[in-house]
Amino acid sequence: MEIVQVLPAFLVAVMLISASPGPAMALIFRRAALRGFGASVATVLGLEAGIFLWAIAAGAGVAALVAASSTAYLVLQIAGASFLAYLGIRSWISAIKERRLAAGRNEGEGSADPTEEETTAPARSAVVAFAEGLLVQLANPKAAVFMFAFYPQFISPGQPVMATTALLALVQVTVETALYLGLAAGVARARSWFRRPVIRRRLEAVTGTVLLALAGRVLLTSR
């Protein structure tokens, strides 16, 4: 199969995969809601850098080793679940802090006090957001298994594996970046509403719960 022939099916599959709920959407939604569109770009780029690296690893056969090795898979499984749990707990801590601050003012009135994340220098904040997105993807063993099973379906025996994998990965990254930035832009339009103290507190609590649930799923789901 030529790459042009399989590209439509690949694009449809990528869009369906991108639209499925998961850690990526939770991180992007929170970042765009609380920090705005510009601040969420780094999160999207970090997530997509992780996807691209796993795709290249799949082309090089590294993902196959992770999928085949119980030890490697378990290490990634624990690391991924731990990092998602850390992000979830951090969101819950922010929600609790906001609740305590709300005790000294009328809920929904006045300006919200800046969080520690909001007072961080923009450049440092962007680096942290990029790193979070990257680590969420790289510490996800399901991403390794998925890439190993997904990409070969679109590579014919006569095509160069690494070059074709890299090309497909670039297509996936481009599509997902556009979709995720569109999501971030839509959420950011309602940023003033999300930043109301009571709404922000609930958003942090919901995000924390979702991330903790995803951590549990990563940890408990078998290959």
C-alpha positions in Angstrom: 0.0 0.0 0.0 1.2 3.5 -0.9 1.2 6.1 1.9 -1.3 8.2 0.0 -3.8 5.3 -0.2 -3.8 4.6 3.5 -3.7 8.2 4.6 -7.5 8.8 4.7 -8.0 5.8 6.9 -5.1 6.9 9.1 -6.5 10.4 9.5 -9.9 9.1 10.5 -8.3 6.7 13.1 -6.2 9.6 14.5 -9.1 11.9 14.8 -11.2 9.3 16.6 -8.3 8.5 19.0 -7.6 12.2 19.7 -11.3 12.8 20.5 -11.3 10.1 23.2 -11.2 11.4 26.8 -7.9 10.9 28.6 -5.0 12.6 30.5 -4.2 14.8 27.5 -7.7 16.3 27.4 -7.8 16.8 31.2 -4.4 18.6 31.2 -5.3 20.8 28.2 -8.8 21.7 29.6 -7.4 22.7 33.0 -4.5 24.7 31.5 -6.7 26.6 29.0 -9.5 27.2 31.6 -7.2 28.7 34.3 -4.3 30.2 32.3 -5.7 30.9 28.8 -5.0 29.7 25.3 -1.4 30.9 25.1 -0.4 29.1 28.3 -1.9 25.8 27.0 0.2 25.7 23.9 3.2 24.4 25.8 1.1 21.6 27.3 -0.1 20.6 23.8 3.4 20.6 22.4 4.7 18.5 25.3 2.0 15.9 24.7 2.7 15.8 21.0 6.4 15.5 21.5 5.7 12.5 23.6 3.5 11.0 20.9 6.2 11.6 18.3 9.0 10.0 20.4 6.8 6.9 21.0 6.1 6.6 17.3 9.8 6.8 16.5 10.5 4.2 19.2 7.9 2.0 17.6 9.7 2.3 14.2 13.0 1.5 15.9 11.5 -1.5 17.7 11.8 -0.1 21.2 8.1 -0.1 21.7 8.0 -3.8 20.8 10.5 -4.5 23.6 8.4 -2.6 26.1 5.3 -4.5 25.0 7.1 -7.8 25.2 8.9 -7.2 28.5 6.8 -7.6 31.6 9.4 -5.7 33.7 9.7 -2.8 31.4 5.9 -2.5 31.0 5.4 -2.7 34.8 8.0 0.0 35.4 6.3 2.4 32.9 2.9 1.4 34.3 3.9 2.4 37.8 5.7 5.6 36.7 2.8 6.7 34.6 0.2 6.0 37.3 2.4 7.8 39.9 2.8 10.9 37.8 -0.9 11.1 37.0 -1.7 10.6 40.7 0.8 13.4 41.5 -1.0 15.8 39.1 -4.4 14.7 40.5 -3.3 15.3 44.1 -1.9 18.7 43.1 -5.2 19.7 41.6 -7.0 18.6 44.8 -4.6 20.6 46.9 -5.3 23.7 44.8 -9.0 23.1 45.2 -8.6 22.8 49.0 -6.5 26.0 49.1 -9.2 27.8 47.1 -11.9 26.6 49.5 -9.9 28.0 52.4 -9.5 31.3 50.7 -13.2 31.4 49.9 -14.0 31.1 53.6 -12.7 34.6 54.1 -14.8 36.2 51.3 -18.2 35.8 49.7 -18.2 33.0 47.1 -18.3 34.3 43.6 -17.4 37.9 44.5 -14.2 39.7 44.2 -11.1 38.7 42.3 -9.5 35.3 42.9 -6.1 35.2 44.6 -3.4 34.0 42.2 -2.3 30.4 42.6 1.3 29.4 42.8 1.2 28.4 39.2 -0.2 31.8 38.1 2.6 33.7 39.9 5.3 31.6 38.2 7.4 33.3 35.5 5.8 32.7 32.1 8.9 31.1 30.7 9.3 28.7 33.6 5.6 28.0 33.6 5.8 27.0 29.9 8.7 24.7 30.5 6.8 23.0 33.4 3.7 22.6 31.2 5.7 21.2 28.4 7.5 18.8 30.7 4.2 17.6 32.2 2.7 16.9 28.8 5.9 15.1 27.7 6.1 12.9 30.9 2.4 12.0 30.8 2.9 10.5 27.3 6.3 8.9 27.8 5.3 7.3 31.1 2.2 5.7 29.5 2.9 2.0 28.7 -0.4 1.9 26.7 1.1 4.4 24.3 4.0 2.0 23.6 1.7 -0.9 23.0 -0.7 1.2 20.9 2.1 2.5 18.6 3.5 -0.9 18.2 0.1 -2.3 17.2 -1.3 0.7 15.3 1.4 2.0 12.9 2.3 -1.3 11.2 -1.2 -1.5 9.9 -0.4 1.4 7.6 3.1 0.3 6.5 3.4 -2.1 3.7 6.3 -4.7 3.6 8.0 -2.8 0.8 8.1 0.6 2.5 11.0 1.8 4.8 9.7 1.3 8.3 11.5 4.2 10.0 10.8 6.8 7.3 7.2 5.8 6.9 6.7 5.8 10.7 8.2 9.2 11.0 6.0 10.6 8.3 2.8 9.1 9.8 3.9 10.4 13.2 4.2 13.9 11.8 0.7 13.6 10.3 -0.7 12.4 13.6 1.1 15.2 15.6 -0.1 17.8 13.1 -3.7 16.7 13.3 -3.7 16.3 17.1 -2.0 19.6 17.6 -4.7 21.4 15.5 -7.5 19.6 17.4 -6.1 20.2 20.8 -5.3 23.8 20.1 -8.9 24.2 18.9 -10.1 22.7 22.2 -7.9 25.0 24.2 -9.1 28.0 22.2 -12.7 27.1 22.8 -12.2 26.6 26.6 -10.1 29.8 26.9 -13.0 31.9 25.6 -14.8 31.1 28.8 -11.7 31.6 31.0 -13.2 34.5 33.0 -16.1 32.2 34.0 -13.7 29.3 34.9 -11.6 31.7 37.0 -14.4 32.6 39.3 -13.4 31.2 42.8 -16.2 28.7 43.1 -15.9 27.5 39.5 -12.1 27.2 39.7 -12.4 25.2 42.9 -14.8 22.8 41.3 -12.7 22.6 38.2 -9.6 21.7 40.2 -11.6 19.1 42.2 -13.0 17.5 39.0 -9.7 17.5 37.2 -8.0 16.0 40.3 -10.6 13.3 40.5 -10.3 12.5 36.7 -6.5 12.3 36.9 -6.6 10.1 39.9 -9.1 7.8 38.2 -6.9 7.7 35.1 -3.9 6.8 37.3 -5.9 3.9 38.8 -6.9 2.7 35.3 -3.3 2.8 34.1 -2.1 0.9 37.2 -4.8 -1.7 37.2 -5.4 -2.3 33.5 -3.5 -5.3 32.2 -1.9 -5.4 28.8 
